């Protein structure tokens, strides 16, 4: 894709975003987050690129336009809107290899988001066959996205199959094997009672998971030095603000070493939910919750059953 075109679009988007008036210092936080503003702008770019592809099928830069469409679809969850174009590109007699790979990913995720999971599974297996065994790091994110999507649709056996297919295809990579094994272990927690938690939070008040019965509980294993955890924090704050009045509670379980760090972090970031540290628990919670890495998130329903795990951003 043209580097000049990317720079021009990026500059135009940033100018648009920067033109939005700032809130005065004494006002509350913005009603629309930066990520939401950016998504709105990228939606316009996406639709413009789709129109270009449709209206100029003989254009010399058609592959570049397709690449923009597919990359934006993957970056901003527009896959469902690009299924037809991805299928169209895959029928081209001489597709560019890198663009074809993006088209395959868009097709699989788009079909899954449309609820056509059997078609998505078939397309995913075809995709895996074409990936060399040494490209695990380049493909694991895509596989995890697909598994999360079918998991969100409560097709847990299919999610387990996707992890299994991925682990076998990239069997030479022990990290990928372990990751997929851990995800399958977490799937076994679904519809089971959440493992017990009974300890003190960082305010020295007792935490007992049984006291959350009748509430929807989000259990978040995290740490202050975990970039993906911090990236999710704004999403979780908006989630809490929206659903806490309706019964949502969040319990943050920190894997930090020093409690002072967590206390100061909660104060500085104005985190409204309860925080505890894993060292303070009666025995490690990592094993019963199958926490191999962070962030690890579990959604527990009002009856105390685990219903989802490791969903992030929009999915959460």
Buried (B, 14 or more C-beta within 10 A) or exposed (E): BEEEEEEEBEEEBEEBEEEEEEEEEEEEEEEEBEBEBBBEBBBEBBBBBBEBBEEEEEEEBBBBBBBBBBBBBBEBBBBBBBBEBBBBBBEBEEBBEEBBBBBBBBBBBBBBBEBBBEBBBEBBBEBBEEBEEEBBEEBBEBBBBBBBBBBBBEBBEBBBBBBBBBBEBBEEBEEBBEBBBBBBEBBEBBEEEBBBBEBBBBEEEEBEBEEBEEBBBBBBBBBBEBEEBBEBBBBBBEBBEEBBEEEBBBBBBBBBEEBEBBBEBBEEEEBEBBBBBBEBBEEEBBEEBBBBEBBBBBBBBEEBBBBBBBBBEEEB
